[in-house]
Amino acid sequence: MLIRVPLNVRWRDLDAFNHVNNSKYLSYLEEARLQWMLTMPGQGLDDHVAPVVAAANLNYRRPIEWPNEVMVELFVERLGNTSVSIGHRIIARDDASVLYCDGNVVMVWIDRGTGAAAPLPAEVRAACG
């Protein structure tokens, strides 16, 4: 497990159907990835390389209603030379059997100057081990 991040569902996250809008799931996952990156020396970026999201796969399993508290779990699915596939689950904070969303995000580290894929920084590789 890379990280578990508790989040509170906010009123502004709701859509016209009175549940969390599907686009907010991406925001929850982004927040968890940022919290994970803050645990790394240099946050996985420097003047030469930075991560970008290359792909996102979300399986919406059930609606998240308000008020609610969720837990975002991140884990490594695949570690490559220039990328890492980070699996995710959004579950109820107090009941891990309640699954709202699962899937993965592929993050690729790129050379800031050229935009080409760059080797994973050592800190990222170590954090994924």
DSSP file (Angstrom, degrees, kcal/mol; ACC not computed):
  #  RESIDUE AA STRUCTURE BP1 BP2  ACC     N-H-->O    O-->H-N    N-H-->O    O-->H-N    TCO  KAPPA ALPHA  PHI   PSI    X-CA   Y-CA   Z-CA
    1    1 A M              0   0    0      0, 0.0    74,-0.2     0, 0.0     3,-0.1   0.000 360.0 360.0 360.0 128.2    0.0    0.0    0.0
    2    2 A L        -     0   0    0     72,-2.4     2,-0.3     1,-0.3    73,-0.2   0.930 360.0 -28.3 -76.6 -49.6    1.4    3.4   -0.9
    3    3 A I  E     -A   74   0A   0     71,-1.2    71,-2.4     2,-0.0     2,-0.4  -0.986  42.6-143.8-165.3 153.3   -1.0    5.5    1.1
    4    4 A R  E     -A   73   0A   0     -2,-0.3    69,-0.2    69,-0.2    67,-0.0  -0.998  23.4-170.5-123.5 123.9   -4.5    5.7    2.6
    5    5 A V  E     -A   72   0A   0     67,-2.8    67,-2.7    -2,-0.4     2,-0.3  -0.955  12.0-147.3-122.6 115.8   -6.0    9.2    2.5
    6    6 A P  E     -A   71   0A   0      0, 0.0     2,-0.4     0, 0.0    65,-0.2  -0.624  22.1-177.3 -79.3 139.0   -9.3   10.0    4.3
    7    7 A L  E     -A   70   0A   0     63,-2.9    63,-2.8    -2,-0.3     2,-0.4  -0.991  22.5-133.6-136.7 144.6  -11.5   12.6    2.7
    8    8 A N  E     -A   69   0A   0     -2,-0.4     2,-0.3    61,-0.2    61,-0.2  -0.827  26.8-121.7 -94.5 134.5  -14.7   14.3    3.6
    9    9 A V        -     0   0    0     59,-2.6    59,-0.4    -2,-0.4     2,-0.3  -0.606  31.1-145.7 -72.9 131.2  -17.4   14.5    0.9
   10   10 A R    >   -     0   0    0     -2,-0.3     3,-2.0     1,-0.1     4,-0.3  -0.728  18.4-122.4-101.7 150.2  -18.2   18.2    0.4
   11   11 A W  G >  S+     0   0    0     -2,-0.3     3,-1.7     1,-0.3    -1,-0.1   0.871 113.1  59.6 -54.8 -39.3  -21.6   19.6   -0.5
   12   12 A R  G 3  S+     0   0    0      1,-0.3    -1,-0.3     8,-0.0    -3,-0.0   0.603  91.7  69.7 -69.8 -10.1  -20.1   21.2   -3.6
   13   13 A D  G <  S+     0   0    0     -3,-2.0     8,-2.7     7,-0.1    -1,-0.3   0.632  82.0  98.7 -78.5 -13.9  -19.0   17.8   -4.9
   14   14 A L  B <   -F   20   0B   0     -3,-1.7     6,-0.2    -4,-0.3     2,-0.2  -0.364  58.7-153.7 -78.6 152.5  -22.7   16.8   -5.5
   15   15 A D    >   -     0   0    0      4,-2.2     3,-2.1    -2,-0.1    -1,-0.1  -0.431  44.5 -76.6-109.5-170.0  -24.4   16.9   -8.9
   16   16 A A  T 3  S+     0   0    0      1,-0.3    -2,-0.1    -2,-0.2     5,-0.0   0.689 129.0  60.1 -64.6 -18.3  -28.1   17.4   -9.8
   17   17 A F  T 3  S-     0   0    0      2,-0.2    -1,-0.3     0, 0.0     3,-0.1   0.333 116.2-113.9 -92.6   7.1  -28.8   13.7   -8.8
   18   18 A N  S <  S+     0   0    0     -3,-2.1    48,-0.5     1,-0.3     2,-0.3   0.782  83.5  97.4  66.8  31.5  -27.6   14.5   -5.3
   19   19 A H  B    S-G   65   0C   0     46,-0.2    -4,-2.2    -6,-0.1    -1,-0.3  -0.926  89.0 -68.6-137.7 168.4  -24.6   12.2   -5.3
   20   20 A V  B     -F   14   0B   0     44,-3.0    44,-0.3    -2,-0.3    -6,-0.3  -0.331  56.1-116.0 -61.3 127.6  -20.9   12.9   -6.0
   21   21 A N    >>  -     0   0    0     -8,-2.7     3,-1.6     1,-0.1     4,-0.7  -0.346  20.8-119.5 -63.0 142.4  -20.3   13.9   -9.6
   22   22 A N  H >> S+     0   0    0      1,-0.3     3,-0.8     2,-0.2     4,-0.7   0.810 111.7  60.2 -57.1 -31.9  -18.1   11.5  -11.5
   23   23 A S  H 3> S+     0   0    0      1,-0.2     4,-1.0     2,-0.2     3,-0.3   0.781  95.5  63.0 -68.0 -25.1  -15.5   14.2  -12.2
   24   24 A K  H <> S+     0   0    0     -3,-1.6     4,-2.4     1,-0.2    -1,-0.2   0.776  89.5  67.2 -71.3 -25.5  -15.0   14.6   -8.5
   25   25 A Y  H <X S+     0   0    0     -3,-0.8     4,-2.3    -4,-0.7    -1,-0.2   0.920  99.5  51.7 -58.2 -41.9  -13.7   11.1   -8.2
   26   26 A L  H  X S+     0   0    0     -4,-0.7     4,-2.4    -3,-0.3    -1,-0.2   0.880 108.0  51.7 -61.3 -38.1  -10.7   12.2  -10.2
   27   27 A S  H  X S+     0   0    0     -4,-1.0     4,-2.4     2,-0.2    -2,-0.2   0.896 107.9  51.2 -65.6 -40.0  -10.2   15.1   -7.8
   28   28 A Y  H  X S+     0   0    0     -4,-2.4     4,-1.9     2,-0.2    -2,-0.2   0.919 112.1  46.9 -62.2 -43.1  -10.2   12.7   -4.9
   29   29 A L  H  X S+     0   0    0     -4,-2.3     4,-2.5     1,-0.2    -2,-0.2   0.888 110.4  52.6 -66.5 -39.4   -7.6   10.5   -6.6
   30   30 A E  H  X S+     0   0    0     -4,-2.4     4,-2.6     2,-0.2    -1,-0.2   0.918 107.8  51.6 -61.4 -43.4   -5.5   13.5   -7.4
   31   31 A E  H  X S+     0   0    0     -4,-2.4     4,-2.3     1,-0.2    -1,-0.2   0.912 110.5  48.6 -60.3 -43.0   -5.5   14.6   -3.8
   32   32 A A  H  X S+     0   0    0     -4,-1.9     4,-2.2     2,-0.2    -1,-0.2   0.914 111.0  49.8 -65.3 -42.2   -4.4   11.1   -2.7
   33   33 A R  H  X S+     0   0    0     -4,-2.5     4,-2.7     1,-0.2    -2,-0.2   0.907 111.0  49.8 -63.1 -40.2   -1.6   11.1   -5.3
   34   34 A L  H  X S+     0   0    0     -4,-2.6     4,-1.9     2,-0.2    -1,-0.2   0.903 109.2  51.3 -64.5 -40.4   -0.4   14.5   -4.1
   35   35 A Q  H  < S+     0   0    0     -4,-2.3     4,-0.5     2,-0.2    -1,-0.2   0.897 111.8  48.2 -61.9 -39.5   -0.5   13.4   -0.5
   36   36 A W  H >< S+     0   0    0     -4,-2.2     3,-1.5     1,-0.2     4,-0.3   0.932 109.8  51.2 -64.5 -46.3    1.7   10.4   -1.5
   37   37 A M  H >< S+     0   0    0     -4,-2.7     3,-1.5     1,-0.3     6,-0.2   0.823 100.8  63.1 -63.6 -30.7    4.1   12.5   -3.5
   38   38 A L  T 3< S+     0   0    0     -4,-1.9    -1,-0.3     1,-0.3    -2,-0.2   0.709  95.0  61.9 -66.0 -18.6    4.5   14.8   -0.5
   39   39 A T  T <  S+     0   0    0     -3,-1.5    -1,-0.3    -4,-0.5    -2,-0.2   0.615  91.6  85.0 -81.1 -11.2    6.0   11.9    1.4
   40   40 A M  S X  S-     0   0    0     -3,-1.5     3,-1.9    -4,-0.3     2,-0.2  -0.681  90.6-107.2 -92.8 141.9    8.9   11.6   -1.1
   41   41 A P  G >  S+     0   0    0      0, 0.0     3,-0.8     0, 0.0    82,-0.1  -0.509 111.5   8.2 -60.0 128.6   12.1   13.6   -0.9
   42   42 A G  G >  S-     0   0    0     -2,-0.2     3,-1.9     1,-0.2    -4,-0.1   0.442 111.5-102.6  76.1  -1.4   11.8   16.1   -3.8
   43   43 A Q  G <   -     0   0    0     -3,-1.9    -1,-0.2     1,-0.3     3,-0.1   0.703  67.6 -68.9  57.4  23.1    8.2   15.1   -4.3
   44   44 A G  G <  S+     0   0    0     -3,-0.8     2,-0.3     1,-0.2    -1,-0.3   0.659 116.1  82.7  75.0  15.1    9.2   13.0   -7.4
   45   45 A L    <   +     0   0    0     -3,-1.9     2,-0.2     5,-0.1    -1,-0.2  -0.973  44.1 163.3-146.0 161.0   10.1   16.1   -9.4
   46   46 A D        -     0   0    0      3,-2.4    -4,-0.0    -2,-0.3    -3,-0.0  -0.800  61.0 -63.8-154.3-163.0   12.9   18.5  -10.0
   47   47 A D  S    S+     0   0    0     -2,-0.2     3,-0.1     1,-0.2    -2,-0.0   0.691 131.8  37.3 -67.8 -16.7   14.1   21.1  -12.5
   48   48 A H  S    S+     0   0    0      1,-0.2    64,-3.1    64,-0.1    65,-0.4   0.766 117.6  33.4-108.0 -32.9   14.5   18.4  -15.2
   49   49 A V  E     +B  111   0A   0     62,-0.2    -3,-2.4    63,-0.1    62,-0.2  -0.927  53.2 171.3-130.9 153.4   11.7   15.9  -14.7
   50   50 A A  E     -B  110   0A   0     60,-1.7    60,-2.9    -2,-0.3     2,-0.2  -0.983  31.6-109.8-154.0 151.1    8.0   15.9  -13.6
   51   51 A P  E     -B  109   0A   0      0, 0.0     2,-0.3     0, 0.0    58,-0.2  -0.578  29.2-175.8 -85.6 147.9    5.1   13.5  -13.6
   52   52 A V  E     -B  108   0A   0     56,-2.3    56,-2.5    -2,-0.2     2,-0.6  -0.968  32.4-110.8-133.7 153.2    2.1   13.7  -15.8
   53   53 A V  E     +B  107   0A   0     -2,-0.3    54,-0.2    54,-0.2     3,-0.1  -0.764  33.4 176.4 -84.0 120.6   -1.0   11.5  -15.9
   54   54 A A  E     +     0   0A   0     52,-3.1     2,-0.3    -2,-0.6    53,-0.2   0.738  65.9   2.9 -95.4 -28.4   -1.0    9.5  -19.1
   55   55 A A  E     -B  106   0A   0     51,-1.3    51,-2.4     2,-0.0     2,-0.4  -0.988  56.5-162.1-157.9 148.9   -4.1    7.4  -18.5
   56   56 A A  E     -B  105   0A   0     -2,-0.3     2,-0.5    49,-0.2    49,-0.2  -0.994   4.0-173.3-137.8 130.4   -6.9    7.1  -16.0
   57   57 A N  E     +B  104   0A   0     47,-3.2    47,-1.7    -2,-0.4     2,-0.5  -0.980   8.7 178.6-124.8 117.9   -9.3    4.2  -15.6
   58   58 A L  E     -B  103   0A   0     -2,-0.5     2,-0.7    45,-0.2    45,-0.2  -0.980  15.0-163.1-123.8 127.3  -12.2    4.5  -13.2
   59   59 A N  E     -B  102   0A   0     43,-3.3    43,-1.5    -2,-0.5     2,-0.8  -0.934  16.3-148.1-105.6 110.3  -14.8    1.9  -12.5
   60   60 A Y  E     +B  101   0A   0     -2,-0.7    41,-0.2    41,-0.2    40,-0.1  -0.705  22.7 173.4 -82.7 111.9  -17.7    3.5  -10.8
   61   61 A R        -     0   0    0     39,-2.6    40,-0.2    -2,-0.8    -1,-0.2   0.813  62.0 -13.5 -92.4 -34.1  -19.2    0.8   -8.5
   62   62 A R  S    S-     0   0    0     38,-1.4    -1,-0.3    36,-0.1     2,-0.1  -0.968  78.0 -88.6-163.2 155.3  -21.8    2.8   -6.6
   63   63 A P        -     0   0    0      0, 0.0     2,-0.6     0, 0.0   -42,-0.1  -0.371  31.6-134.8 -69.8 146.6  -22.7    6.4   -5.9
   64   64 A I        -     0   0    0    -44,-0.3   -44,-3.0    -2,-0.1     2,-0.2  -0.906  26.6-160.5 -98.6 124.6  -21.2    8.4   -3.1
   65   65 A E  B     -G   19   0C   0     -2,-0.6   -46,-0.2   -46,-0.2   -56,-0.1  -0.603  21.0 -79.6-103.3 166.0  -23.8   10.3   -1.2
   66   66 A W  S    S+     0   0    0    -48,-0.5     2,-0.1    -2,-0.2   -56,-0.1  -0.892 104.2  38.9-111.2 142.3  -23.6   13.3    1.1
   67   67 A P  S    S+     0   0    0      0, 0.0     2,-0.3     0, 0.0    -2,-0.1   0.601  91.2 127.3 -77.9 152.2  -22.8   13.5    4.0
   68   68 A N        -     0   0    0    -59,-0.4   -59,-2.6    -2,-0.1     2,-0.4  -0.988  47.7-141.5-165.2 158.3  -20.1   10.9    3.8
   69   69 A E  E     -A    8   0A   0     -2,-0.3    24,-2.1   -61,-0.2    25,-0.4  -0.999  25.6-171.7-127.6 132.1  -16.4   10.2    4.6
   70   70 A V  E     -AC   7  92A   0    -63,-2.8   -63,-2.9    -2,-0.4     2,-0.4  -0.784  17.3-139.3-121.3 165.0  -14.3    8.1    2.2
   71   71 A M  E     -AC   6  91A   0     20,-2.8    20,-2.6    -2,-0.3     2,-0.6  -0.993  11.6-153.8-122.9 129.5  -10.9    6.5    2.2
   72   72 A V  E     -AC   5  90A   0    -67,-2.7   -67,-2.8    -2,-0.4     2,-0.5  -0.914  12.1-165.1-103.0 125.0   -8.7    6.6   -1.0
   73   73 A E  E     -AC   4  89A   0     16,-2.9    16,-1.8    -2,-0.6     2,-0.4  -0.926   2.8-168.3-111.4 133.1   -6.2    3.8   -1.2
   74   74 A L  E     +AC   3  88A   0    -71,-2.4   -72,-2.4    -2,-0.5   -71,-1.2  -0.946  11.7 165.3-119.6 142.1   -3.3    3.8   -3.6
   75   75 A F  E     - C   0  87A   0     12,-2.0    12,-2.8    -2,-0.4     2,-0.5  -0.985  39.7-100.3-151.0 155.6   -1.0    0.9   -4.5
   76   76 A V  E     + C   0  86A   0     -2,-0.3    10,-0.2    10,-0.2     3,-0.1  -0.656  33.4 171.2 -81.4 125.8    1.5    0.0   -7.2
   77   77 A E  E    S+     0   0A   0      8,-3.3     2,-0.3    -2,-0.5     9,-0.2   0.786  72.8   3.3 -95.6 -40.4    0.2   -2.2   -9.9
   78   78 A R  E     - C   0  85A   0      7,-1.4     7,-2.9     2,-0.0     2,-0.6  -0.984  58.2-156.6-151.4 134.6    3.2   -1.9  -12.3
   79   79 A L  E     + C   0  84A   0     -2,-0.3     5,-0.2     5,-0.2     2,-0.1  -0.961  24.4 174.3-114.3 117.5    6.6   -0.2  -12.0
   80   80 A G        -     0   0    0      3,-3.0    40,-0.1    -2,-0.6    -2,-0.0  -0.324  46.1 -94.0-108.1-167.9    8.2    0.6  -15.3
   81   81 A N  S    S+     0   0    0     -2,-0.1    39,-2.7     1,-0.1     3,-0.1   0.850 121.1   9.4 -76.7 -36.3   11.3    2.4  -16.5
   82   82 A T  S    S+     0   0    0     37,-0.3    27,-2.7     1,-0.0     2,-0.3   0.387 128.6  43.1-123.5  -1.8    9.5    5.7  -17.1
   83   83 A S  E     - D   0 108A   0     25,-0.2    -3,-3.0    37,-0.1     2,-0.4  -0.919  54.5-151.9-143.7 165.1    6.1    5.1  -15.6
   84   84 A V  E     -CD  79 107A   0     23,-2.2    23,-2.7    -2,-0.3     2,-0.7  -0.991  14.7-143.0-139.7 133.9    4.2    3.7  -12.7
   85   85 A S  E     -CD  78 106A   0     -7,-2.9    -8,-3.3    -2,-0.4    -7,-1.4  -0.876  20.2-160.5 -95.9 117.6    0.7    2.3  -12.8
   86   86 A I  E     -CD  76 105A   0     19,-3.2    19,-2.1    -2,-0.7   -10,-0.2  -0.881   4.2-150.0-105.6 113.3   -1.0    3.2   -9.5
   87   87 A G  E     -CD  75 104A   0    -12,-2.8   -12,-2.0    -2,-0.7     2,-0.3  -0.466  18.8-166.8 -75.0 152.7   -4.1    1.2   -8.6
   88   88 A H  E     -CD  74 103A   0     15,-2.3    15,-1.4   -14,-0.2     2,-0.3  -0.986  18.5-172.3-143.6 154.4   -6.8    2.9   -6.6
   89   89 A R  E     -CD  73 102A   0    -16,-1.8   -16,-2.9    -2,-0.3     2,-0.6  -0.990  10.5-157.3-139.6 137.1   -9.9    2.2   -4.5
   90   90 A I  E     +CD  72 101A   0     11,-2.8    10,-2.9    -2,-0.3    11,-1.5  -0.980  30.8 164.1-112.4 119.0  -12.3    4.6   -3.0
   91   91 A I  E     -CD  71  99A   0    -20,-2.6   -20,-2.8    -2,-0.6     8,-0.2  -0.775  46.5 -79.6-127.9 168.5  -14.1    3.0   -0.1
   92   92 A A  E >   -CD  70  95A   0      6,-1.9     3,-0.8     3,-0.8   -22,-0.2  -0.529  41.1-129.9 -67.1 138.4  -16.2    4.0    2.8
   93   93 A R  T 3  S+     0   0    0    -24,-2.1     3,-0.2     1,-0.2   -23,-0.1   0.858 105.2  34.4 -60.9 -36.4  -14.0    5.3    5.6
   94   94 A D  T 3  S+     0   0    0    -25,-0.4    -1,-0.2     1,-0.2     2,-0.2   0.381 123.3  42.0-103.5   4.3  -15.5    3.1    8.2
   95   95 A D  E X   - D   0  92A   0     -3,-0.8     3,-2.2     3,-0.1    -3,-0.8  -0.710  57.6-169.1-153.3  96.1  -16.4    0.0    6.1
   96   96 A A  E 3  S+     0   0A   0      1,-0.3    -1,-0.1    -2,-0.2    -3,-0.1   0.619  84.9  70.9 -63.9 -12.8  -13.8   -1.2    3.6
   97   97 A S  E 3  S+     0   0A   0      1,-0.1     2,-1.0    -6,-0.1    -1,-0.3   0.649  78.9  85.5 -78.1 -13.4  -16.4   -3.6    2.1
   98   98 A V  E <   -     0   0A   0     -3,-2.2    -6,-1.9    -6,-0.2     2,-0.6  -0.782  66.7-171.4 -91.3 102.4  -18.3   -0.6    0.6
   99   99 A L  E     + D   0  91A   0     -2,-1.0    -8,-0.2    -8,-0.2     3,-0.1  -0.852  19.1 170.0-101.6 119.5  -16.5    0.0   -2.7
  100  100 A Y  E     -     0   0A   0    -10,-2.9   -39,-2.6    -2,-0.6   -38,-1.4   0.796  67.9  -4.3 -92.9 -35.4  -17.4    3.2   -4.6
  101  101 A C  E     +BD  60  90A   0    -11,-1.5   -11,-2.8   -41,-0.2    -1,-0.3  -0.992  55.9 175.5-159.4 145.6  -14.7    3.1   -7.2
  102  102 A D  E     +BD  59  89A   0    -43,-1.5   -43,-3.3    -2,-0.3     2,-0.3  -0.934  29.2  97.1-144.5 172.9  -11.6    1.2   -8.4
  103  103 A G  E     -BD  58  88A   0    -15,-1.4   -15,-2.3    -2,-0.3     2,-0.3  -0.996  55.4 -88.5 148.1-150.4   -9.2    1.3  -11.3
  104  104 A N  E     -BD  57  87A   0    -47,-1.7   -47,-3.2    -2,-0.3     2,-0.4  -0.990  12.0-143.4-157.9 164.0   -5.8    2.8  -12.0
  105  105 A V  E     -BD  56  86A   0    -19,-2.1   -19,-3.2    -2,-0.3     2,-0.6  -0.998  15.9-144.3-130.6 134.3   -3.8    5.8  -13.2
  106  106 A V  E     -BD  55  85A   0    -51,-2.4   -52,-3.1    -2,-0.4   -51,-1.3  -0.893  16.2-166.4-100.5 122.0   -0.7    5.6  -15.2
  107  107 A M  E     -BD  53  84A   0    -23,-2.7   -23,-2.2    -2,-0.6     2,-0.4  -0.927   1.2-166.4-109.3 131.1    1.8    8.3  -14.4
  108  108 A V  E     -BD  52  83A   0    -56,-2.5   -56,-2.3    -2,-0.5     2,-0.5  -0.946  16.1-136.1-116.3 135.2    4.8    9.0  -16.7
  109  109 A W  E     -B   51   0A   0    -27,-2.7     9,-3.5    -2,-0.4     2,-0.3  -0.790  28.9-166.6 -89.8 130.7    7.8   11.1  -15.8
  110  110 A I  E     -BE  50 117A   0    -60,-2.9   -60,-1.7    -2,-0.5     2,-0.5  -0.836  28.4-108.0-119.6 155.1    8.8   13.4  -18.6
  111  111 A D  E  >  -B   49   0A   0      5,-3.3     4,-3.0    -2,-0.3   -62,-0.2  -0.707  27.7-144.6 -75.0 121.2   11.8   15.6  -19.4
  112  112 A R  T  4 S+     0   0    0    -64,-3.1    -1,-0.1    -2,-0.5   -63,-0.1   0.799  95.6  48.8 -61.4 -29.4   10.6   19.1  -18.8
  113  113 A G  T  4 S+     0   0    0    -65,-0.4    -1,-0.2     1,-0.1   -64,-0.1   0.892 127.1  19.2 -78.8 -40.5   12.7   20.4  -21.7
  114  114 A T  T  4 S-     0   0    0      2,-0.2    -2,-0.2    -3,-0.1    -1,-0.1   0.687  89.2-129.7-105.5 -22.5   11.8   18.0  -24.4
  115  115 A G     <  +     0   0    0     -4,-3.0    -3,-0.1     1,-0.3     2,-0.1   0.452  63.9 134.0  82.0   0.2    8.5   16.5  -23.2
  116  116 A A        -     0   0    0     -5,-0.2    -5,-3.3     1,-0.1    -1,-0.3  -0.443  68.6 -85.5 -80.2 156.3    9.9   13.0  -23.8
  117  117 A A  B     -E  110   0A   0     -7,-0.2    -7,-0.3    -2,-0.1    -1,-0.1  -0.327  48.7-161.7 -59.8 141.8    9.6   10.2  -21.3
  118  118 A A        -     0   0    0     -9,-3.5    -9,-0.4   -36,-0.3    -1,-0.0  -0.892  28.1 -86.6-125.7 154.8   12.3   10.2  -18.7
  119  119 A P        -     0   0    0      0, 0.0   -37,-0.3     0, 0.0   -38,-0.1  -0.268  54.4 -95.9 -58.1 145.5   13.6    7.5  -16.2
  120  120 A L        -     0   0    0    -39,-2.7   -37,-0.1   -40,-0.1   -38,-0.0  -0.407  45.6-108.2 -59.8 134.6   11.7    7.3  -12.9
  121  121 A P    >>  -     0   0    0      0, 0.0     4,-2.3     0, 0.0     3,-0.5  -0.342  24.7-116.9 -61.2 148.5   13.6    9.3  -10.3
  122  122 A A  H 3> S+     0   0    0      1,-0.2     4,-2.6     2,-0.2     5,-0.2   0.853 115.1  57.4 -56.0 -37.0   15.3    7.1   -7.7
  123  123 A E  H 3> S+     0   0    0      2,-0.2     4,-2.2     1,-0.2    -1,-0.2   0.881 107.5  47.3 -63.0 -38.5   13.0    8.6   -4.9
  124  124 A V  H <> S+     0   0    0     -3,-0.5     4,-1.6     2,-0.2    -2,-0.2   0.938 111.8  49.4 -68.3 -46.6    9.9    7.5   -6.8
  125  125 A R  H  X S+     0   0    0     -4,-2.3     4,-0.6     1,-0.2     3,-0.3   0.916 113.1  47.6 -57.8 -44.1   11.3    4.0   -7.4
  126  126 A A  H >< S+     0   0    0     -4,-2.6     3,-0.9     1,-0.2    -1,-0.2   0.893 109.9  52.5 -64.6 -40.2   12.2    3.7   -3.7
  127  127 A A  H 3< S+     0   0    0     -4,-2.2    -1,-0.2     1,-0.2    -2,-0.2   0.751 109.7  50.0 -68.1 -23.7    8.7    4.9   -2.7
  128  128 A C  H 3<        0   0    0     -4,-1.6    -1,-0.2    -3,-0.3    -2,-0.2   0.546 360.0 360.0 -89.6  -8.9    7.1    2.3   -4.9
  129  129 A G    <<        0   0    0     -3,-0.9    -1,-0.2    -4,-0.6    -2,-0.1   0.476 360.0 360.0 -76.8 360.0    9.2   -0.5   -3.5
